[in-house]
Amino acid sequence: MVDSEPTPPPKRAGGRRPGDTSTRELILAAAVEVFAEKGYEGASLRAITSRAGVDVALVSHFFGGKQGLFEEAVMNKASSNIRMVIDAPAGSDPAKALLELYFSMWENPDTALTIRALFRVALESDEMLTRLQGIISQNLSAGLQAFAEHQAEAGNTVTVHEPDQFELNTQLLAAHLLGVGLSRYVLQVPLIAEIPREQLIERLAPIVEGYLGSP
């Protein structure tokens, strides 16, 4: 009697990856790229999962759908990135330090795609623009408060505005940062996109100083 050869294990259809933790991270990484390229409306789940090399059904399994995927891949990560940037260290020139960190966030490969995705989607929807403004304003408010405390600890006197004025300054600074970021990196308005970063910071620093308070 001749022994039959062992039956080979079945191949995974389409080369798809199993639904484990690494697959989840692959989907998140692909989602950020596609949202940054196409916005929310233009990003299809099939395009995202095709780039990740996984089955489209895994989006529902891990995130519940497109909105849940966007929240985790873009909104949550972007909010964390913005908090990191706005927590600028107190220094001899805090306005320039804040601007350096802000532009680094746009240009650093570890954060750029997330920020571009968030800002691109904000252009599509009033609701998303409002959410983005809220994220920036909320974190800026905390950052400016921390800045004043750090300066006080260093022996520097900082103008402390009345609560209403402080809130207005926070929102105005958020609007400036939002507008410059969109103009330079998303809309690519010619002169704003082309000016060297160092020169842009020099031009913007006096405006930011006015919002931070005068030492």
N, C-alpha and C positions, 0 to 999 in steps of 0.2 A: 504494500500500500504506500502510495506516494503522498508525503505530507504536502498539504496545500500551503501556498505562500501567505503570510499574514496580510490581512486587509489593511491598507494604509489609512491613517486617520483622515476624515473628511477635510477638504480645504475650506478655508473661510471665504465665503462668497465676496467677490469684488475686492479682496485684499483689505476688508474693513478691520478696524482695530476693535478690541474688546471694550466694553463699557466700564473701564476702571478709572481710577483717579487720574492717571496720565492722559487718558482720553478726554476727560473733563477739561484738563488744562490745555489740550490741543484745541478744543472747541473755543475756549475763551481767547486764546491767542489768535486764532483765525478770525473770530468775531470782531476783535478790535481792528484788525487790518481791513476787513471788509466795510465795517461801519465808517472807518476813517476815509476810505476811498469813495464810498457810495452814499453815505448818510444812512439814516434809519429806513426811509421808505424804499430806497434803491437796493438795500441789502437783503437778499433772499436767504432763507435758511438753507436752501440747496447750495447756494454759492459758498456759504460759510462752511457747511459740513463737507462739501467737495474739497475745499482747501485744506480742511483738517484731516480728510481721509477717513471719515466716519459716516455711519448711517444717520440720515436726517432724523430718524425717530429718537436718537439719543438726546436731541435738544429738549424734547418734551420730558424725557426721563430725568435729565439733570436740572433743567431750568424752568420747566413748565411751559415754555414757548419762547417766541421771539422777544417779547417785552422783558421777561425774566432774564433772558440771556443778556440783553442790553444793559439792564440794571446792574448785573454783576460784572460784566466785562468792561463797562464804560463808566457808569455813574458812580459806583462804589469806589472803584480804583481812582477815578479822577478826583473825587472829593478828598481821598487820602493824599494824592499828589499835591493838590492845592494847599492842604493844611501844612504839608512838609515845606512848601516853598514860602508860604506866608509867615512861618515861624522863623523869620530872618534874624540872625544874630545881631545884637546891639554892637555897633562899631562906630568909628569916627565919621562914617558917611552912611547912615542906615538907608537913605533913599536909594543910593546906588547899589547897596547890598541887596535890597529888595528887588530892584530891577534886574540885577544880574541873575538872581535866583529865578525870577519869573521867566526871563528869556531862556535860561538854561532848561527850564521845564519843557518849553516848546521844542528845544533842539536836542535834548538828551534822548538817545534812542530808547532808554528804559521808560520814558514818560511821554515822548512826543506823540506816538500813535494814539494813546488814550486821550490826550488833550485835544488832538486834531479831530478825533471821532466825536468827542463831546461838543466841541464848538461847531463842527459841521452840522450836526443834528440840530443844534440850537437855531441855526439859520432856517430850518424847515418848519419850525413850530413855535408859536407864541408860548405855548405851555412849557416847552423845553428851554426856551430862552429865559423865561421867568425862573425856572428851576436852576439854571446856570447862574443867573444873577444872584439868587438866594444863596447858593453854595459859596460864591466868591464873597458876597457881602458878609455872610455869617462868619466865615473864616478870617476875613480881613479885620472884622471888628475884634475878634479874639486876638489876632496878631498885633493890632495896633495897641491894644491894652497891654499886652506883654511887652511890646517895645517901650512904652512909657515906663513900665515898672523896671525894665532892665536899665534904661537910661538913668532913672532915679537912683538905682543901686550903684551905678557907676559915678554918681555925684553930678550928673548933668541935669540941668533944669529943662523940663519940657512943658510947653504950653498945654494945659489941659482944658479942652473945650467943654462947654455945657453939653449935657446928654443929647439934646436935639441936634446941636451943631456937630457933635462927634458922629452921630448916626448919618447925618448928611454928608460929612467928609468921607466916611467909610463908603457910602454908596457912590459918591462922585469918583473916588479913587478906583473902586471896582469897575465903574463904567469906563474910565480911562484905560485901565489894564485890559478890559474885555475888548474895547474898540481897537486898541493897538494890536493885540494878539490876532484878532480876526483880520484886520487890514494887512498885517505883515505876513501871516502864515497860511491863511485860508483864502482870502480874496486876492492876496498878493497885489495890492495897490502899488503901482510901480515905484514911486519914490520911497514909500515907507518900506517896501520889501527890499529895496536895493541899498538903502543907507547902511553902512557898517554898524554892527551892534554897539560898538563903543561910542560912536557919535550919537546914536539914538538914545543911549543911556544918558549922555551929557545933556541932551536937549530935554529929556523927560525928568531928570533928577530935581530941578527946581520946582516943578509942578507937584511931584510926590512929596517933597519936603513941606510944601504948604499944607498938605493933608495930614502929614505925620505930626506936625507941630514944630515950632521953632525952638531949638536948643538955646 
